[in-house]
């Protein structure tokens, strides 16, 4: 799967991975695919919650790589 944007948030603790995701997604067009690399255990809850609240599609997670489609 080819991402339009990859974000490195490895080593950052909550809420920084989601804040970085929100900021970097702002300029992307609808339909863009984003991969967020985050190893904070809270990201497994925070990223899907952010997507639900912001209206983005949470595609899935593979290890520390979270895939999101901007809506």
PDB file of N, CA, C and O in Angstrom:
ATOM      1  N   UNK A   1       0.853  -1.178   0.000  1.00  0.00           N
ATOM      2  CA  UNK A   1       0.000   0.000   0.000  1.00  0.00           C
ATOM      3  C   UNK A   1       0.899   1.241   0.000  1.00  0.00           C
ATOM      4  O   UNK A   1       1.748   1.395   0.878  1.00  0.00           O
ATOM      5  N   UNK A   2       0.713   2.106  -0.964  1.00  0.00           N
ATOM      6  CA  UNK A   2       1.538   3.297  -1.101  1.00  0.00           C
ATOM      7  C   UNK A   2       0.895   4.466  -0.358  1.00  0.00           C
ATOM      8  O   UNK A   2      -0.243   4.842  -0.637  1.00  0.00           O
ATOM      9  N   UNK A   3       1.630   5.027   0.579  1.00  0.00           N
ATOM     10  CA  UNK A   3       1.112   6.134   1.380  1.00  0.00           C
ATOM     11  C   UNK A   3       1.427   7.472   0.715  1.00  0.00           C
ATOM     12  O   UNK A   3       2.462   7.632   0.068  1.00  0.00           O
ATOM     13  N   UNK A   4       0.521   8.423   0.886  1.00  0.00           N
ATOM     14  CA  UNK A   4       0.768   9.795   0.438  1.00  0.00           C
ATOM     15  C   UNK A   4       1.670  10.525   1.426  1.00  0.00           C
ATOM     16  O   UNK A   4       2.373  11.468   1.063  1.00  0.00           O
ATOM     17  N   UNK A   5       1.643  10.075   2.681  1.00  0.00           N
ATOM     18  CA  UNK A   5       2.440  10.703   3.734  1.00  0.00           C
ATOM     19  C   UNK A   5       2.748   9.668   4.800  1.00  0.00           C
ATOM     20  O   UNK A   5       1.870   8.909   5.212  1.00  0.00           O
ATOM     21  N   UNK A   6       4.010   9.638   5.252  1.00  0.00           N
ATOM     22  CA  UNK A   6       4.392   8.822   6.393  1.00  0.00           C
ATOM     23  C   UNK A   6       4.880   9.749   7.485  1.00  0.00           C
ATOM     24  O   UNK A   6       5.653  10.672   7.230  1.00  0.00           O
ATOM     25  N   UNK A   7       4.424   9.500   8.709  1.00  0.00           N
ATOM     26  CA  UNK A   7       4.754  10.342   9.847  1.00  0.00           C
ATOM     27  C   UNK A   7       5.488   9.505  10.880  1.00  0.00           C
ATOM     28  O   UNK A   7       4.996   8.459  11.301  1.00  0.00           O
ATOM     29  N   UNK A   8       6.662   9.962  11.287  1.00  0.00           N
ATOM     30  CA  UNK A   8       7.443   9.269  12.298  1.00  0.00           C
ATOM     31  C   UNK A   8       7.154   9.877  13.667  1.00  0.00           C
ATOM     32  O   UNK A   8       7.570  10.999  13.955  1.00  0.00           O
ATOM     33  N   UNK A   9       6.444   9.133  14.504  1.00  0.00           N
ATOM     34  CA  UNK A   9       6.172   9.568  15.875  1.00  0.00           C
ATOM     35  C   UNK A   9       6.724   8.545  16.866  1.00  0.00           C
ATOM     36  O   UNK A   9       6.272   8.470  18.008  1.00  0.00           O
ATOM     37  N   UNK A  10       7.702   7.760  16.419  1.00  0.00           N
ATOM     38  CA  UNK A  10       8.313   6.762  17.293  1.00  0.00           C
ATOM     39  C   UNK A  10       9.018   7.457  18.447  1.00  0.00           C
ATOM     40  O   UNK A  10       9.730   8.443  18.257  1.00  0.00           O
ATOM     41  N   UNK A  11       8.811   6.932  19.633  1.00  0.00           N
ATOM     42  CA  UNK A  11       9.434   7.499  20.819  1.00  0.00           C
ATOM     43  C   UNK A  11       8.648   8.620  21.467  1.00  0.00           C
ATOM     44  O   UNK A  11       8.996   9.069  22.559  1.00  0.00           O
ATOM     45  N   UNK A  12       7.585   9.084  20.809  1.00  0.00           N
ATOM     46  CA  UNK A  12       6.759  10.150  21.377  1.00  0.00           C
ATOM     47  C   UNK A  12       5.634   9.543  22.206  1.00  0.00           C
ATOM     48  O   UNK A  12       5.072   8.507  21.851  1.00  0.00           O
ATOM     49  N   UNK A  13       5.317  10.200  23.309  1.00  0.00           N
ATOM     50  CA  UNK A  13       4.258   9.725  24.190  1.00  0.00           C
ATOM     51  C   UNK A  13       2.975  10.512  23.967  1.00  0.00           C
ATOM     52  O   UNK A  13       2.996  11.632  23.456  1.00  0.00           O
ATOM     53  N   UNK A  14       1.867   9.912  24.358  1.00  0.00           N
ATOM     54  CA  UNK A  14       0.543  10.515  24.277  1.00  0.00           C
ATOM     55  C   UNK A  14       0.557  11.908  24.905  1.00  0.00           C
ATOM     56  O   UNK A  14       1.095  12.077  25.999  1.00  0.00           O
ATOM     57  N   UNK A  15      -0.007  12.878  24.258  1.00  0.00           N
ATOM     58  CA  UNK A  15      -0.831  12.868  23.042  1.00  0.00           C
ATOM     59  C   UNK A  15      -0.062  13.255  21.783  1.00  0.00           C
ATOM     60  O   UNK A  15      -0.671  13.518  20.747  1.00  0.00           O
ATOM     61  N   UNK A  16       1.273  13.293  21.857  1.00  0.00           N
ATOM     62  CA  UNK A  16       2.061  13.825  20.749  1.00  0.00           C
ATOM     63  C   UNK A  16       1.886  13.095  19.421  1.00  0.00           C
ATOM     64  O   UNK A  16       1.829  13.771  18.394  1.00  0.00           O
ATOM     65  N   UNK A  17       1.796  11.758  19.363  1.00  0.00           N
ATOM     66  CA  UNK A  17       1.592  11.125  18.050  1.00  0.00           C
ATOM     67  C   UNK A  17       0.319  11.604  17.347  1.00  0.00           C
ATOM     68  O   UNK A  17       0.345  11.882  16.148  1.00  0.00           O
ATOM     69  N   UNK A  18      -0.784  11.701  18.075  1.00  0.00           N
ATOM     70  CA  UNK A  18      -2.045  12.146  17.464  1.00  0.00           C
ATOM     71  C   UNK A  18      -1.978  13.631  17.113  1.00  0.00           C
ATOM     72  O   UNK A  18      -2.513  14.041  16.084  1.00  0.00           O
ATOM     73  N   UNK A  19      -1.344  14.427  17.933  1.00  0.00           N
ATOM     74  CA  UNK A  19      -1.205  15.853  17.607  1.00  0.00           C
ATOM     75  C   UNK A  19      -0.382  16.045  16.341  1.00  0.00           C
ATOM     76  O   UNK A  19      -0.710  16.890  15.508  1.00  0.00           O
ATOM     77  N   UNK A  20       0.679  15.269  16.193  1.00  0.00           N
ATOM     78  CA  UNK A  20       1.504  15.343  14.979  1.00  0.00           C
ATOM     79  C   UNK A  20       0.696  14.877  13.772  1.00  0.00           C
ATOM     80  O   UNK A  20       0.783  15.468  12.696  1.00  0.00           O
ATOM     81  N   UNK A  21      -0.090  13.819  13.952  1.00  0.00           N
ATOM     82  CA  UNK A  21      -0.946  13.314  12.872  1.00  0.00           C
ATOM     83  C   UNK A  21      -1.936  14.377  12.425  1.00  0.00           C
ATOM     84  O   UNK A  21      -2.066  14.639  11.230  1.00  0.00           O
ATOM     85  N   UNK A  22      -2.629  14.987  13.366  1.00  0.00           N
ATOM     86  CA  UNK A  22      -3.627  16.020  13.046  1.00  0.00           C
ATOM     87  C   UNK A  22      -2.990  17.179  12.284  1.00  0.00           C
ATOM     88  O   UNK A  22      -3.535  17.636  11.279  1.00  0.00           O
ATOM     89  N   UNK A  23      -1.858  17.647  12.750  1.00  0.00           N
ATOM     90  CA  UNK A  23      -1.190  18.793  12.122  1.00  0.00           C
ATOM     91  C   UNK A  23      -0.745  18.476  10.696  1.00  0.00           C
ATOM     92  O   UNK A  23      -0.948  19.281   9.787  1.00  0.00           O
ATOM     93  N   UNK A  24      -0.143  17.317  10.502  1.00  0.00           N
ATOM     94  CA  UNK A  24       0.399  16.974   9.185  1.00  0.00           C
ATOM     95  C   UNK A  24      -0.690  16.609   8.180  1.00  0.00           C
ATOM     96  O   UNK A  24      -0.494  16.778   6.976  1.00  0.00           O
ATOM     97  N   UNK A  25      -1.842  16.107   8.655  1.00  0.00           N
ATOM     98  CA  UNK A  25      -2.936  15.734   7.748  1.00  0.00           C
ATOM     99  C   UNK A  25      -3.689  16.953   7.233  1.00  0.00           C
ATOM    100  O   UNK A  25      -4.366  16.874   6.208  1.00  0.00           O
ATOM    101  N   UNK A  26      -3.579  18.065   7.923  1.00  0.00           N
ATOM    102  CA  UNK A  26      -4.366  19.248   7.594  1.00  0.00           C
ATOM    103  C   UNK A  26      -4.274  19.691   6.152  1.00  0.00           C
ATOM    104  O   UNK A  26      -5.275  20.114   5.575  1.00  0.00           O
ATOM    105  N   UNK A  27      -3.097  19.606   5.554  1.00  0.00           N
ATOM    106  CA  UNK A  27      -2.907  20.120   4.196  1.00  0.00           C
ATOM    107  C   UNK A  27      -3.154  19.071   3.111  1.00  0.00           C
ATOM    108  O   UNK A  27      -3.063  19.378   1.922  1.00  0.00           O
ATOM    109  N   UNK A  28      -3.462  17.847   3.508  1.00  0.00           N
ATOM    110  CA  UNK A  28      -3.665  16.780   2.523  1.00  0.00           C
ATOM    111  C   UNK A  28      -5.074  16.813   1.946  1.00  0.00           C
ATOM    112  O   UNK A  28      -6.014  17.226   2.625  1.00  0.00           O
ATOM    113  N   UNK A  29      -5.226  16.381   0.695  1.00  0.00           N
ATOM    114  CA  UNK A  29      -6.568  16.310   0.100  1.00  0.00           C
ATOM    115  C   UNK A  29      -7.344  15.107   0.639  1.00  0.00           C
ATOM    116  O   UNK A  29      -6.752  14.149   1.136  1.00  0.00           O
ATOM    117  N   UNK A  30      -8.650  15.166   0.537  1.00  0.00           N
ATOM    118  CA  UNK A  30      -9.494  14.031   0.917  1.00  0.00           C
ATOM    119  C   UNK A  30      -9.089  12.808   0.112  1.00  0.00           C
ATOM    120  O   UNK A  30      -8.798  12.902  -1.081  1.00  0.00           O
ATOM    121  N   UNK A  31      -9.073  11.668   0.772  1.00  0.00           N
ATOM    122  CA  UNK A  31      -8.682  10.416   0.124  1.00  0.00           C
ATOM    123  C   UNK A  31      -7.219  10.066   0.296  1.00  0.00           C
ATOM    124  O   UNK A  31      -6.804   8.958  -0.041  1.00  0.00           O
ATOM    125  N   UNK A  32      -6.428  10.998   0.818  1.00  0.00           N
ATOM    126  CA  UNK A  32      -5.001  10.742   1.013  1.00  0.00           C
ATOM    127  C   UNK A  32      -4.810   9.643   2.049  1.00  0.00           C
ATOM    128  O   UNK A  32      -5.553   9.556   3.026  1.00  0.00           O
ATOM    129  N   UNK A  33      -3.810   8.811   1.820  1.00  0.00           N
ATOM    130  CA  UNK A  33      -3.487   7.711   2.716  1.00  0.00           C
ATOM    131  C   UNK A  33      -2.269   8.095   3.545  1.00  0.00           C
ATOM    132  O   UNK A  33      -1.239   8.498   3.004  1.00  0.00           O
ATOM    133  N   UNK A  34      -2.395   7.966   4.867  1.00  0.00           N
ATOM    134  CA  UNK A  34      -1.337   8.364   5.792  1.00  0.00           C
ATOM    135  C   UNK A  34      -0.942   7.163   6.634  1.00  0.00           C
ATOM    136  O   UNK A  34      -1.797   6.410   7.102  1.00  0.00           O
ATOM    137  N   UNK A  35       0.360   6.991   6.823  1.00  0.00           N
ATOM    138  CA  UNK A  35       0.856   5.976   7.744  1.00  0.00           C
ATOM    139  C   UNK A  35       1.567   6.695   8.879  1.00  0.00           C
ATOM    140  O   UNK A  35       2.504   7.463   8.659  1.00  0.00           O
ATOM    141  N   UNK A  36       1.112   6.436  10.083  1.00  0.00           N
ATOM    142  CA  UNK A  36       1.704   6.992  11.297  1.00  0.00           C
ATOM    143  C   UNK A  36       2.475   5.888  11.994  1.00  0.00           C
ATOM    144  O   UNK A  36       1.912   4.848  12.337  1.00  0.00           O
ATOM    145  N   UNK A  37       3.767   6.114  12.203  1.00  0.00           N
ATOM    146  CA  UNK A  37       4.599   5.173  12.939  1.00  0.00           C
ATOM    147  C   UNK A  37       4.661   5.658  14.379  1.00  0.00           C
ATOM    148  O   UNK A  37       5.246   6.704  14.660  1.00  0.00           O
ATOM    149  N   UNK A  38       4.056   4.897  15.296  1.00  0.00           N
ATOM    150  CA  UNK A  38       4.006   5.287  16.699  1.00  0.00           C
ATOM    151  C   UNK A  38       4.122   4.042  17.572  1.00  0.00           C
ATOM    152  O   UNK A  38       3.433   3.047  17.347  1.00  0.00           O
ATOM    153  N   UNK A  39       5.001   4.109  18.569  1.00  0.00           N
ATOM    154  CA  UNK A  39       5.192   2.968  19.458  1.00  0.00           C
ATOM    155  C   UNK A  39       4.646   3.203  20.869  1.00  0.00           C
ATOM    156  O   UNK A  39       4.847   2.371  21.753  1.00  0.00           O
ATOM    157  N   UNK A  40       3.968   4.311  21.083  1.00  0.00           N
ATOM    158  CA  UNK A  40       3.314   4.561  22.366  1.00  0.00           C
ATOM    159  C   UNK A  40       2.125   3.598  22.480  1.00  0.00           C
ATOM    160  O   UNK A  40       1.273   3.580  21.592  1.00  0.00           O
ATOM    161  N   UNK A  41       2.048   2.795  23.553  1.00  0.00           N
ATOM    162  CA  UNK A  41       0.928   1.851  23.689  1.00  0.00           C
ATOM    163  C   UNK A  41      -0.444   2.525  23.617  1.00  0.00           C
ATOM    164  O   UNK A  41      -1.408   1.904  23.168  1.00  0.00           O
ATOM    165  N   UNK A  42      -0.547   3.772  24.050  1.00  0.00           N
ATOM    166  CA  UNK A  42      -1.827   4.482  24.015  1.00  0.00           C
ATOM    167  C   UNK A  42      -2.283   4.773  22.590  1.00  0.00           C
ATOM    168  O   UNK A  42      -3.464   5.042  22.369  1.00  0.00           O
ATOM    169  N   UNK A  43      -1.373   4.726  21.619  1.00  0.00           N
ATOM    170  CA  UNK A  43      -1.734   5.007  20.228  1.00  0.00           C
ATOM    171  C   UNK A  43      -2.772   4.021  19.709  1.00  0.00           C
ATOM    172  O   UNK A  43      -3.559   4.365  18.827  1.00  0.00           O
ATOM    173  N   UNK A  44      -2.790   2.801  20.240  1.00  0.00           N
ATOM    174  CA  UNK A  44      -3.756   1.801  19.786  1.00  0.00           C
ATOM    175  C   UNK A  44      -5.184   2.186  20.144  1.00  0.00           C
ATOM    176  O   UNK A  44      -6.136   1.692  19.540  1.00  0.00           O
ATOM    177  N   UNK A  45      -5.332   3.056  21.115  1.00  0.00           N
ATOM    178  CA  UNK A  45      -6.645   3.589  21.477  1.00  0.00           C
ATOM    179  C   UNK A  45      -6.829   4.984  20.875  1.00  0.00           C
ATOM    180  O   UNK A  45      -7.886   5.306  20.332  1.00  0.00           O
ATOM    181  N   UNK A  46      -5.787   5.800  20.982  1.00  0.00           N
ATOM    182  CA  UNK A  46      -5.873   7.210  20.580  1.00  0.00           C
ATOM    183  C   UNK A  46      -6.082   7.412  19.084  1.00  0.00           C
ATOM    184  O   UNK A  46      -6.875   8.266  18.688  1.00  0.00           O
ATOM    185  N   UNK A  47      -5.393   6.650  18.249  1.00  0.00           N
ATOM    186  CA  UNK A  47      -5.480   6.864  16.793  1.00  0.00           C
ATOM    187  C   UNK A  47      -6.873   6.508  16.264  1.00  0.00           C
ATOM    188  O   UNK A  47      -7.460   7.317  15.545  1.00  0.00           O
ATOM    189  N   UNK A  48      -7.428   5.333  16.588  1.00  0.00           N
ATOM    190  CA  UNK A  48      -8.804   5.061  16.122  1.00  0.00           C
ATOM    191  C   UNK A  48      -9.815   6.067  16.671  1.00  0.00           C
ATOM    192  O   UNK A  48     -10.752   6.454  15.973  1.00  0.00           O
ATOM    193  N   UNK A  49      -9.623   6.487  17.919  1.00  0.00           N
ATOM    194  CA  UNK A  49     -10.529   7.475  18.511  1.00  0.00           C
ATOM    195  C   UNK A  49     -10.436   8.806  17.767  1.00  0.00           C
ATOM    196  O   UNK A  49     -11.461   9.422  17.474  1.00  0.00           O
ATOM    197  N   UNK A  50      -9.221   9.255  17.461  1.00  0.00           N
ATOM    198  CA  UNK A  50      -9.036  10.480  16.690  1.00  0.00           C
ATOM    199  C   UNK A  50      -9.735  10.375  15.337  1.00  0.00           C
ATOM    200  O   UNK A  50     -10.409  11.312  14.909  1.00  0.00           O
ATOM    201  N   UNK A  51      -9.577   9.247  14.672  1.00  0.00           N
ATOM    202  CA  UNK A  51     -10.203   9.064  13.359  1.00  0.00           C
ATOM    203  C   UNK A  51     -11.724   9.151  13.460  1.00  0.00           C
ATOM    204  O   UNK A  51     -12.372   9.802  12.641  1.00  0.00           O
ATOM    205  N   UNK A  52     -12.281   8.496  14.461  1.00  0.00           N
ATOM    206  CA  UNK A  52     -13.733   8.522  14.640  1.00  0.00           C
ATOM    207  C   UNK A  52     -14.227   9.936  14.915  1.00  0.00           C
ATOM    208  O   UNK A  52     -15.249  10.351  14.368  1.00  0.00           O
ATOM    209  N   UNK A  53     -13.524  10.673  15.748  1.00  0.00           N
ATOM    210  CA  UNK A  53     -13.924  12.031  16.098  1.00  0.00           C
ATOM    211  C   UNK A  53     -13.759  13.004  14.931  1.00  0.00           C
ATOM    212  O   UNK A  53     -14.585  13.898  14.747  1.00  0.00           O
ATOM    213  N   UNK A  54     -12.692  12.830  14.140  1.00  0.00           N
ATOM    214  CA  UNK A  54     -12.393  13.759  13.047  1.00  0.00           C
ATOM    215  C   UNK A  54     -13.064  13.350  11.733  1.00  0.00           C
ATOM    216  O   UNK A  54     -13.056  14.117  10.770  1.00  0.00           O
ATOM    217  N   UNK A  55     -13.642  12.149  11.688  1.00  0.00           N
ATOM    218  CA  UNK A  55     -14.315  11.705  10.480  1.00  0.00           C
ATOM    219  C   UNK A  55     -13.415  11.039   9.456  1.00  0.00           C
ATOM    220  O   UNK A  55     -13.805  10.874   8.300  1.00  0.00           O
ATOM    221  N   UNK A  56     -12.216  10.655   9.868  1.00  0.00           N
ATOM    222  CA  UNK A  56     -11.296   9.961   8.967  1.00  0.00           C
ATOM    223  C   UNK A  56     -11.516   8.453   9.073  1.00  0.00           C
ATOM    224  O   UNK A  56     -12.097   7.969  10.045  1.00  0.00           O
ATOM    225  N   UNK A  57     -11.054   7.721   8.075  1.00  0.00           N
ATOM    226  CA  UNK A  57     -11.172   6.267   8.092  1.00  0.00           C
ATOM    227  C   UNK A  57      -9.927   5.652   8.707  1.00  0.00           C
ATOM    228  O   UNK A  57      -8.817   5.872   8.221  1.00  0.00           O
ATOM    229  N   UNK A  58     -10.103   4.884   9.772  1.00  0.00           N
ATOM    230  CA  UNK A  58      -8.997   4.119  10.340  1.00  0.00           C
ATOM    231  C   UNK A  58      -8.922   2.816   9.560  1.00  0.00           C
ATOM    232  O   UNK A  58      -9.774   1.940   9.715  1.00  0.00           O
ATOM    233  N   UNK A  59      -7.897   2.691   8.720  1.00  0.00           N
ATOM    234  CA  UNK A  59      -7.770   1.530   7.845  1.00  0.00           C
ATOM    235  C   UNK A  59      -7.287   0.319   8.625  1.00  0.00           C
ATOM    236  O   UNK A  59      -7.771  -0.793   8.413  1.00  0.00           O
ATOM    237  N   UNK A  60      -6.325   0.530   9.535  1.00  0.00           N
ATOM    238  CA  UNK A  60      -5.825  -0.583  10.327  1.00  0.00           C
ATOM    239  C   UNK A  60      -4.460  -0.300  10.905  1.00  0.00           C
ATOM    240  O   UNK A  60      -3.894   0.779  10.725  1.00  0.00           O
ATOM    241  N   UNK A  61      -3.943  -1.293  11.604  1.00  0.00           N
ATOM    242  CA  UNK A  61      -2.628  -1.170  12.227  1.00  0.00           C
ATOM    243  C   UNK A  61      -1.859  -2.462  12.001  1.00  0.00           C
ATOM    244  O   UNK A  61      -2.419  -3.556  12.071  1.00  0.00           O
ATOM    245  N   UNK A  62      -0.576  -2.322  11.731  1.00  0.00           N
ATOM    246  CA  UNK A  62       0.322  -3.455  11.571  1.00  0.00           C
ATOM    247  C   UNK A  62       1.550  -3.153  12.416  1.00  0.00           C
ATOM    248  O   UNK A  62       2.425  -2.396  11.996  1.00  0.00           O
ATOM    249  N   UNK A  63       1.616  -3.739  13.597  1.00  0.00           N
ATOM    250  CA  UNK A  63       2.712  -3.439  14.512  1.00  0.00           C
ATOM    251  C   UNK A  63       2.596  -2.012  15.020  1.00  0.00           C
ATOM    252  O   UNK A  63       1.663  -1.665  15.745  1.00  0.00           O
ATOM    253  N   UNK A  64       3.572  -1.183  14.622  1.00  0.00           N
ATOM    254  CA  UNK A  64       3.586   0.221  15.031  1.00  0.00           C
ATOM    255  C   UNK A  64       3.189   1.156  13.885  1.00  0.00           C
ATOM    256  O   UNK A  64       3.375   2.370  13.982  1.00  0.00           O
ATOM    257  N   UNK A  65       2.647   0.597  12.807  1.00  0.00           N
ATOM    258  CA  UNK A  65       2.262   1.398  11.638  1.00  0.00           C
ATOM    259  C   UNK A  65       0.739   1.479  11.553  1.00  0.00           C
ATOM    260  O   UNK A  65       0.062   0.487  11.281  1.00  0.00           O
ATOM    261  N   UNK A  66       0.218   2.678  11.789  1.00  0.00           N
ATOM    262  CA  UNK A  66      -1.216   2.938  11.751  1.00  0.00           C
ATOM    263  C   UNK A  66      -1.557   3.568  10.404  1.00  0.00           C
ATOM    264  O   UNK A  66      -0.919   4.539   9.996  1.00  0.00           O
ATOM    265  N   UNK A  67      -2.549   3.028   9.715  1.00  0.00           N
ATOM    266  CA  UNK A  67      -2.930   3.539   8.404  1.00  0.00           C
ATOM    267  C   UNK A  67      -4.274   4.239   8.506  1.00  0.00           C
ATOM    268  O   UNK A  67      -5.247   3.697   9.030  1.00  0.00           O
ATOM    269  N   UNK A  68      -4.296   5.473   7.984  1.00  0.00           N
ATOM    270  CA  UNK A  68      -5.477   6.332   8.057  1.00  0.00           C
ATOM    271  C   UNK A  68      -5.750   6.905   6.680  1.00  0.00           C
ATOM    272  O   UNK A  68      -4.820   7.291   5.972  1.00  0.00           O
ATOM    273  N   UNK A  69      -7.026   6.964   6.290  1.00  0.00           N
ATOM    274  CA  UNK A  69      -7.409   7.626   5.037  1.00  0.00           C
ATOM    275  C   UNK A  69      -8.160   8.912   5.415  1.00  0.00           C
ATOM    276  O   UNK A  69      -9.142   8.884   6.157  1.00  0.00           O
ATOM    277  N   UNK A  70      -7.673  10.024   4.886  1.00  0.00           N
ATOM    278  CA  UNK A  70      -8.314  11.308   5.194  1.00  0.00           C
ATOM    279  C   UNK A  70      -9.653  11.409   4.476  1.00  0.00           C
ATOM    280  O   UNK A  70      -9.770  11.053   3.303  1.00  0.00           O
ATOM    281  N   UNK A  71     -10.653  11.893   5.186  1.00  0.00           N
ATOM    282  CA  UNK A  71     -11.985  12.101   4.601  1.00  0.00           C
ATOM    283  C   UNK A  71     -12.272  13.577   4.483  1.00  0.00           C
ATOM    284  O   UNK A  71     -13.343  13.962   4.014  1.00  0.00           O
TER     285      UNK A  71
END
